[in-house]
């Protein structure tokens, strides 16, 4: 019977000086670590580059593959688009307080974000409305037209049905 390798502890260091420790099996793909780090820091994984010893890490890399050892440091560096953000990261807080993260074009109609959110929670689009800045967002307008910017939080509320 194969004996499982002992887990190692690695540190993921962000640009603002914050860091997180992860205990990981050397044979586990780094995808899990990257998603956990981004989820905890409310980041979109596609907007972050993970570097180890100056090398860009890929989701399917493993600590063993890149010769990572106990106590090593992974740098989490935001990817900056010098042409300006075409896509923005929008957080949608649902009825239970859980936050969902979406990477969406700012010029997209709100309907597209609403559809993605409703698909993820299993509700029809007509049952949900979004609130931002104290007002209900309009489905036919774009996120940009309604001043929804990168890293804004939109609140999902149930639409009351009845007479």
Contact map, one row per residue, 1 for C-alpha under 8 A:
1110000000000000000000000000000000000000000000000000000000000000000000000000000000000000000000000000000000000000000000000000000000000000000000000000000000000000000
1111000000000000000000000000000000000000000000000000000000000000000000000000000000000000000000000000000000000000000000000000000000000000000000000000000000000000000
1111100000000000000000000000000000000000000000000000000000000000000000000000000000000000000000000000000000000000000000000000000000000000000000000000000000000000000
0111110000000000000000000000000000000000000000000000000000000000000000000000000000000000000000000000000000000000000000000000000000000000000000000000000000000000000
0011111000000000000000001110000000000000000000000000000000000000000000000000000000000000000000000000000000000000000000000000000000000000000000000000000000000000000
0001111100000000000000001100000000000000000000000000000000000000000000000000000000000000000000000000000000000000000000000000000000000000000000000000000000000000000
0000111110000000000000111100000000000000000000000000000000000000000000000000000000000000000000000000000000000000000000000000000000000000000000000000000000000000000
0000011111000000000000111100000000000000000000000000000000000000000011100000000000000000000000000000000000000000000000000000000000000000000000000000000000000000000
0000001111100000000011110000000000000000000000000000000000000000000001110000000000000000000000000000000000000000000000000000000000000000000000000000000000000000000
0000000111110000000011110000000000000000000000000000000000000000000011111100000000000000000000000000000000000000000000000000000000000000000000000000000000000000000
0000000011111000001111000000000000000000000000000000000000000000000000111100000000000000000000000000000000000000000000000000000000000000000000000000000000000000000
0000000001111100001111000000000000001000000000000000000000000000000000001111000000000000000000000000000000000000000000000000000000000000000000000000000000000000000
0000000000111110111100000000000000000000000000000000000000000000000000001111000000000000000000000000000000000000000000000000000000000000000000000000000000000000000
0000000000011111111000000000000000000000000000000000000000000000000000000011100000000000000000000000000000000000000000000000000000000000000000000000000000000000000
0000000000001111110000000000000000000000000000000000000000000000000000000011110000000000000000000000000000000000000000000000000000000000000000000000000000000000000
0000000000000111110000000000000000000000000000000000000000000000000000000000000000000000000000000000000000000000000000000000000000000000000000000000000000000000000
0000000000001111111000000000000000000000000000000000000000000000000000000000000000000000000000000000000000000000000000000000000000000000000000000000000000000000000
0000000000001111111100000000000000000000000000000000000000000000000000000000000000000000000000000000000000000000000000000000000000000000000000000000000000000000000
0000000000111100111110000000000000000000000000000000000000000000000000000000000000000000000000000000000000000000000000000000000000000000000000000000000000000000000
0000000000111000011111000000000000001000000000000000000000000000000000000000000000000000000000000000000000000000000000000000000000000000000000000000000000000000000
0000000011110000001111100000000000000000000000000000000000000000000000000000000000000000000000000000000000000000000000000000000000000000000000000000000000000000000
0000000011110000000111110000000010000000000000000000000000000000000000000000000000000000000000000000000000000000000000000000000000000000000000000000000000000000000
0000001111000000000011111000000000000000000000000000000000000000000000000000000000000000000000000000000000000000000000000000000000000000000000000000000000000000000
0000001111000000000001111101000010000000000000000000000000000000000000000000000000000000000000000000000000000000000000000000000000000000000000000000000000000000000
0000111100000000000000111111000000000000000000000000000000000010000000000000000000000000000000000000000000000000000000000000000000000000000000000000000000000000000
0000111100000000000000011111000000000000000000000000000000000111000100000000000000000000000000000000000000000000000000000000000000000000000000000000000000000000000
0000100000000000000000001111100000000000000000000000000000000111100000000000000000000000000000000000000000000000000000000000000000000000000000000000000000000000000
0000000000000000000000011111110000000000000000000000000000000110000000000000000000000000000000000000000000000000000000000000000000000000000000000000000000000000000
0000000000000000000000000011111100000000000000000000000000111110000000000000000000000000000000000000000000000000000000000000000000000000000000000000000000000000000
0000000000000000000000000001111111000000000000000000000001111110000000000000000000000000000000000000000000000000000000000000000000000000000000000000000000000000000
0000000000000000000000000000111111100000000000000000000001111000000000000000000000000000000000000000000000000000000000000000000000000000000000000000000000000000000
0000000000000000000000000000111111110000000000000000000000000000000000000000000000000000000000000000000000000000000000000000000000000000000000000000000000000000000
0000000000000000000001010000011111111000000000000000000000000000000000000000000000000000000000000000000000000000000000000000000000000000000000000000000000000000000
0000000000000000000000000000011111111100000010000100000000100000000000000000000000000000000000000000000000000000000000000000000000000000000000000000000000000000000
0000000000000000000000000000001111111110000010000000000000000000000000000000000000000000000000000000000000000000000000000000000000000000000000000000000000000000000
0000000000000000000000000000000111111111000000000000000000000000000000000000000000000000000000000000000000000000000000000000000000000000000000000000000000000000000
0000000000010000000100000000000011111111100000000000000000000000000000000000000000000000000000000000000000000000000000000000000000000000000000000000000000000000000
0000000000000000000000000000000001111111111110000000000000000000000000000000000000000000000000000000000000000000000000000000000000000000000000000000000000000000000
0000000000000000000000000000000000111111111100000000000000000000000000000000000000000000000000000000000000000000000000000000000000000000000000000000000000000000000
0000000000000000000000000000000000011111111000000000000000000000000000000000000000000000000000000000000000000000000000000000000000000000000000000000000000000000000
0000000000000000000000000000000000001111111000000000000000000000000000000000000000000000000000000000000000000000000000000000000000000000000000000000000000000000000
0000000000000000000000000000000000000111111100000000000000000000000000000000000000000000000000000000100000000000000000000000000000000000000000000000000000000000000
0000000000000000000000000000000000000111111110110000000000000000000000000000000000000000100000000000100000000000000000000000000000000000000000000000000000000000000
0000000000000000000000000000000000000110011111110000000000000000000000000000000000000000100000000000111000000000000000000000000000000000000000000000000000000000000
0000000000000000000000000000000001100100001111110000000000000000000000000000000000000000000000000000000000000000000000000000000000000000000000000000000000000000000
0000000000000000000000000000000000000000000111111000000000000000000000000000000000000000000000000000000000000000000000000000000000000000000000000000000000000000000
0000000000000000000000000000000000000000001111111000000000000000000000000000011100000000000000000000000000000000000000000000000000000000000000000000000000000000000
0000000000000000000000000000000000000000001111111100000000000000000000000001111000000000000000000000000000000000000000000000000000000000000000000000000000000000000
0000000000000000000000000000000000000000000001111110000110000000000000000001111000000000000000000000000000000000000000000000000000000000000000000000000000000000000
0000000000000000000000000000000001000000000000011111000111000000000000000111100000000000000000000000000000000000000000000000000000000000000000000000000000000000000
0000000000000000000000000000000000000000000000001111111110000000000000000111100000000000000000000000000000000000000000000000000000000000000000000000000000000000000
0000000000000000000000000000000000000000000000000111111110000000000000001110000000000000000000000000000000000000000000000000000000000000000000000000000000000000000
0000000000000000000000000000000000000000000000000011111000000000000000000100000000000000000000000000000000000000000000000000000000000000000000000000000000000000000
0000000000000000000000000000000000000000000000000011111100000000000000000000000000000000000000000000000000000000000000000000000000000000000000000000000000000000000
0000000000000000000000000000000000000000000000000011111110000000000000000000000000000000000000000000000000000000000000000000000000000000000000000000000000000000000
0000000000000000000000000000000000000000000000001111011111000000000000000000000000000000000000000000000000000000000000000000000000000000000000000000000000000000000
0000000000000000000000000000000000000000000000001111001111101000000000000000000000000000000000000000000000000000000000000000000000000000000000000000000000000000000
0000000000000000000000000000011000000000000000000100000111111000000000000000000000000000000000000000000000000000000000000000000000000000000000000000000000000000000
0000000000000000000000000000111001000000000000000000000011111000000000000000000000000000000000000000000000000000000000000000000000000000000000000000000000000000000
0000000000000000000000000000111000000000000000000000000001111100000000000000000000000000000000000000000000000000000000000000000000000000000000000000000000000000000
0000000000000000000000000000111000000000000000000000000011111110110000000000000000000000000000000000000000000000000000000000000000000000000000000000000000000000000
0000000000000000000000000111110000000000000000000000000000011111110000000000000000000000000000000000000000000000000000000000000000000000000000000000000000000000000
0000000000000000000000001111110000000000000000000000000000001111111110000000000000000000000000000000000000000000000000000000000000000000000000000000000000000000000
0000000000000000000000000110000000000000000000000000000000000111111100000000000000000000000000000000000000000000000000000000000000000000000000000000000000000000000
0000000000000000000000000010000000000000000000000000000000001111111100000000000000000000000000000000000000000000000000000000000000000000000000000000000000000000000
0000000000000000000000000000000000000000000000000000000000001111111100000000000000000000000000000000000000000000000000000000000000000000000000000000000000000000000
0000000000000000000000000000000000000000000000000000000000000011111110000000000000000000000000000000000000000000000000000000000000000000000000000000000000000000000
0000000000000000000000000100000000000000000000000000000000000011111111010000000000000000000000000000000000000000000000000000000000000000000000000000000000000000000
0000000101000000000000000000000000000000000000000000000000000010001111110000000000000000000000000000000000000000000000000000000000000000000000000000000000000000000
0000000111000000000000000000000000000000000000000000000000000000000111110000000000000000000000000000000000000000000000000000000000000000000000000000000000000000000
0000000111100000000000000000000000000000000000000000000000000000000011111000000000000000000000000000000000000000000000000000000000000000000000000000000000000000000
0000000011100000000000000000000000000000000000000000000000000000000111111100000000000000000000000000000000000000000000000000000000000000000000000000000000000000000
0000000001111000000000000000000000000000000000000001000000000000000000111110000000000000000000000000000000000000000000000000000000000000000000000000000000000000000
0000000001111000000000000000000000000000000000000111100000000000000000011111000000000000000000000000000000000000000000000000000000000000000000000000000000000000000
0000000000011110000000000000000000000000000000000111000000000000000000001111100000000000000000000000000000000000000000000000000000000000000000000000000000000000000
0000000000011110000000000000000000000000000000011110000000000000000000000111110000000000000000000000000000000000000000000000000000000000000000000000000000000000000
0000000000000110000000000000000000000000000000011110000000000000000000000011111000000000000000000000000000000000000000000000000000000000000000000000000000000000000
0000000000000010000000000000000000000000000000111000000000000000000000000001111100000000000000000000000000000000000000000000000000000000000000000000000000000000000
0000000000000000000000000000000000000000000000111000000000000000000000000000111110000000000000000000000000000000000000000000000000000000000000000000000000000000000
0000000000000000000000000000000000000000000000100000000000000000000000000000011111000000000000000000000000000000000000000000000000000000000000000000000000000000000
0000000000000000000000000000000000000000000000000000000000000000000000000000001111111000000000000000000000000000000000000000000000000000000000000000000000000000000
0000000000000000000000000000000000000000000000000000000000000000000000000000000111111000000000000000000000000000000000000000000000000000000000000000000000000000000
0000000000000000000000000000000000000000000000000000000000000000000000000000000011111000000000000000000000000000000000000000000000000000000000000000000000000000000
0000000000000000000000000000000000000000000000000000000000000000000000000000000011111100000000000000000000000000000000000000000000000000000000000000000000000000000
0000000000000000000000000000000000000000000000000000000000000000000000000000000011111111000000000000000000000000000000000000000000000000000000000000000000000000000
0000000000000000000000000000000000000000000000000000000000000000000000000000000000011111000000000000000011000000000000000000000000000000000000000000000000000000000
0000000000000000000000000000000000000000000000000000000000000000000000000000000000001111100000000000001111000000000000000000000000000000000000000000000000000000000
0000000000000000000000000000000000000000000000000000000000000000000000000000000000001111110000000000001111000000000000000000000000000000000000000000111000000000000
0000000000000000000000000000000000000000001100000000000000000000000000000000000000000011111000000000111100000000000000000000000000000000000000000000111100000000000
0000000000000000000000000000000000000000000000000000000000000000000000000000000000000001111100000000111100000000000000000000000000000000000000000001111111000000000
0000000000000000000000000000000000000000000000000000000000000000000000000000000000000000111110000011110000000000000000000000000000000000000000000000001111000000000
0000000000000000000000000000000000000000000000000000000000000000000000000000000000000000011111000011110000000000000010000000000000000000000000000000000011110000000
0000000000000000000000000000000000000000000000000000000000000000000000000000000000000000001111111111000000000000000000000000000000000000000000000000000011110000000
0000000000000000000000000000000000000000000000000000000000000000000000000000000000000000000111111111000000000000000000000000000000000000000000000000000000111000000
0000000000000000000000000000000000000000000000000000000000000000000000000000000000000000000011111100000000000000000000000000000000000000000000000000000000011100000
0000000000000000000000000000000000000000000000000000000000000000000000000000000000000000000011111100000000000000000000000000000000000000000000000000000000000000000
0000000000000000000000000000000000000000000000000000000000000000000000000000000000000000000011111110000000000000000000000000000000000000000000000000000000000000000
0000000000000000000000000000000000000000000000000000000000000000000000000000000000000000000011111111000000000000000000000000000000000000000000000000000000000000000
0000000000000000000000000000000000000000000000000000000000000000000000000000000000000000001111001111100000000000000000000000000000000000000000000000000000000000000
0000000000000000000000000000000000000000000000000000000000000000000000000000000000000000001111000111110000000000000010000000000000000000000000000000000000000000000
0000000000000000000000000000000000000000011100000000000000000000000000000000000000000000111100000011111000000000000000000000000000000000000000000000000000000000000
0000000000000000000000000000000000000000000100000000000000000000000000000000000000000000111100000001111100000000100000000000000000000000000000000000000000000000000
0000000000000000000000000000000000000000000100000000000000000000000000000000000000000011110000000000111110000000000000000000000000000000000000000000000000000000000
0000000000000000000000000000000000000000000000000000000000000000000000000000000000000011110000000000011111010000100000000000000000000000000000000000000000000000000
0000000000000000000000000000000000000000000000000000000000000000000000000000000000000111000000000000001111110000000000000000000000000000000000000000000000000000000
0000000000000000000000000000000000000000000000000000000000000000000000000000000000000111000000000000000111110000000000000000000000000000000001110001100000000000000
0000000000000000000000000000000000000000000000000000000000000000000000000000000000000000000000000000000011111000000000000000000000000000000001110000000000000000000
0000000000000000000000000000000000000000000000000000000000000000000000000000000000000000000000000000000111111101000000000000000000000000000001100000000000000000000
0000000000000000000000000000000000000000000000000000000000000000000000000000000000000000000000000000000000111111100000000000000000000000001111100000000000000000000
0000000000000000000000000000000000000000000000000000000000000000000000000000000000000000000000000000000000011111110000000000000000000000111111100000000000000000000
0000000000000000000000000000000000000000000000000000000000000000000000000000000000000000000000000000000000001111111000000000000000000000001100000000000000000000000
0000000000000000000000000000000000000000000000000000000000000000000000000000000000000000000000000000000000011111111100000000000000000000000000000000000000000000000
0000000000000000000000000000000000000000000000000000000000000000000000000000000000000000000000000000010100001111111110000000000000000000000000000000000000000000000
0000000000000000000000000000000000000000000000000000000000000000000000000000000000000000000000000000000000000111111111000000100111000000001000000000000000000000000
0000000000000000000000000000000000000000000000000000000000000000000000000000000000000000000000000000000000000011111111100000100000000000000000000000000000000000000
0000000000000000000000000000000000000000000000000000000000000000000000000000000000000000000000000000000000000001111111110000000000000000000000000000000000000000000
0000000000000000000000000000000000000000000000000000000000000000000000000000000000000000000100000001000000000000111111111000000000000000000000000000000000000000000
0000000000000000000000000000000000000000000000000000000000000000000000000000000000000000000000000000000000000000011111111111100100000000000000000000000000000000000
0000000000000000000000000000000000000000000000000000000000000000000000000000000000000000000000000000000000000000001111111111000000000000000000000000000000000000000
0000000000000000000000000000000000000000000000000000000000000000000000000000000000000000000000000000000000000000000111111100000000000000000000000000000000000000000
0000000000000000000000000000000000000000000000000000000000000000000000000000000000000000000000000000000000000000000011111110000000000000000000000000000000000000000
0000000000000000000000000000000000000000000000000000000000000000000000000000000000000000000000000000000000000000000001111111000000000000000000000000000000000000000
0000000000000000000000000000000000000000000000000000000000000000000000000000000000000000000000000000000000000000000001101111101100000000000000000000000000000000000
0000000000000000000000000000000000000000000000000000000000000000000000000000000000000000000000000000000000000000000001100111111100000000000000000000000000000000000
0000000000000000000000000000000000000000000000000000000000000000000000000000000000000000000000000000000000000000011001000011111100000000000000000000000000000000000
0000000000000000000000000000000000000000000000000000000000000000000000000000000000000000000000000000000000000000000000000001111110000000000000000000000000000010000
0000000000000000000000000000000000000000000000000000000000000000000000000000000000000000000000000000000000000000000000000011111110000000000000000000000000000111000
0000000000000000000000000000000000000000000000000000000000000000000000000000000000000000000000000000000000000000010001000011111111000000000000000000000000011110000
0000000000000000000000000000000000000000000000000000000000000000000000000000000000000000000000000000000000000000010000000000011111100001100000000000000000011110000
0000000000000000000000000000000000000000000000000000000000000000000000000000000000000000000000000000000000000000010000000000000111110001100000000000000001111000000
0000000000000000000000000000000000000000000000000000000000000000000000000000000000000000000000000000000000000000000000000000000011111111100000000000000001111000000
0000000000000000000000000000000000000000000000000000000000000000000000000000000000000000000000000000000000000000000000000000000001111111100000000001000011100000000
0000000000000000000000000000000000000000000000000000000000000000000000000000000000000000000000000000000000000000000000000000000000111110000000000000000000000000000
0000000000000000000000000000000000000000000000000000000000000000000000000000000000000000000000000000000000000000000000000000000000111111000000000000000000000000000
0000000000000000000000000000000000000000000000000000000000000000000000000000000000000000000000000000000000000000000000000000000000111111100000000000000000000000000
0000000000000000000000000000000000000000000000000000000000000000000000000000000000000000000000000000000000000000000000000000000011110111110000000000000000000000000
0000000000000000000000000000000000000000000000000000000000000000000000000000000000000000000000000000000000000100000000000000000011110011111000000100000000000000000
0000000000000000000000000000000000000000000000000000000000000000000000000000000000000000000000000000000000000100000000000000000000000001111110000000000000000000000
0000000000000000000000000000000000000000000000000000000000000000000000000000000000000000000000000000000000001110010000000000000000000000111111000000000000000000000
0000000000000000000000000000000000000000000000000000000000000000000000000000000000000000000000000000000000001110000000000000000000000000011111000000000000000000000
0000000000000000000000000000000000000000000000000000000000000000000000000000000000000000000000000000000000001100000000000000000000000000011111101100000000000000000
0000000000000000000000000000000000000000000000000000000000000000000000000000000000000000000000000000000001111100000000000000000000000000001111111100000000000000000
0000000000000000000000000000000000000000000000000000000000000000000000000000000000000000000000000000000001111100000000000000000000000000000011111111100000000000000
0000000000000000000000000000000000000000000000000000000000000000000000000000000000000000000000000000000001100000000000000000000000000000000001111111100000000000000
0000000000000000000000000000000000000000000000000000000000000000000000000000000000000000000000000000000000000000000000000000000000000000000011111111000000000000000
0000000000000000000000000000000000000000000000000000000000000000000000000000000000000000000000000000000000000000000000000000000000000000100011111111000000000000000
0000000000000000000000000000000000000000000000000000000000000000000000000000000000000000000000000000000000000000000000000000000000000000000000111111100000000000000
0000000000000000000000000000000000000000000000000000000000000000000000000000000000000000010000000000000001000000000000000000000000010000000000111111110100000000000
0000000000000000000000000000000000000000000000000000000000000000000000000000000000000001110000000000000001000000000000000000000000000000000000110011111100000000000
0000000000000000000000000000000000000000000000000000000000000000000000000000000000000001110000000000000000000000000000000000000000000000000000000001111100000000000
0000000000000000000000000000000000000000000000000000000000000000000000000000000000000001111000000000000000000000000000000000000000000000000000000000111110000000000
0000000000000000000000000000000000000000000000000000000000000000000000000000000000000000111000000000000000000000000000000000000000000000000000000001111111000000000
0000000000000000000000000000000000000000000000000000000000000000000000000000000000000000011110000000000000000000000000000000000000010000000000000000001111100000000
0000000000000000000000000000000000000000000000000000000000000000000000000000000000000000011110000000000000000000000000000000000001110000000000000000000111110000000
0000000000000000000000000000000000000000000000000000000000000000000000000000000000000000000111000000000000000000000000000000000001110000000000000000000011111000000
0000000000000000000000000000000000000000000000000000000000000000000000000000000000000000000111100000000000000000000000000000000111100000000000000000000001111100000
0000000000000000000000000000000000000000000000000000000000000000000000000000000000000000000001100000000000000000000000000000000111100000000000000000000000111110000
0000000000000000000000000000000000000000000000000000000000000000000000000000000000000000000000100000000000000000000000000000001110000000000000000000000000011111000
0000000000000000000000000000000000000000000000000000000000000000000000000000000000000000000000000000000000000000000000000000011110000000000000000000000000001111100
0000000000000000000000000000000000000000000000000000000000000000000000000000000000000000000000000000000000000000000000000000001000000000000000000000000000000111110
0000000000000000000000000000000000000000000000000000000000000000000000000000000000000000000000000000000000000000000000000000000000000000000000000000000000000011111
0000000000000000000000000000000000000000000000000000000000000000000000000000000000000000000000000000000000000000000000000000000000000000000000000000000000000001111
0000000000000000000000000000000000000000000000000000000000000000000000000000000000000000000000000000000000000000000000000000000000000000000000000000000000000000111
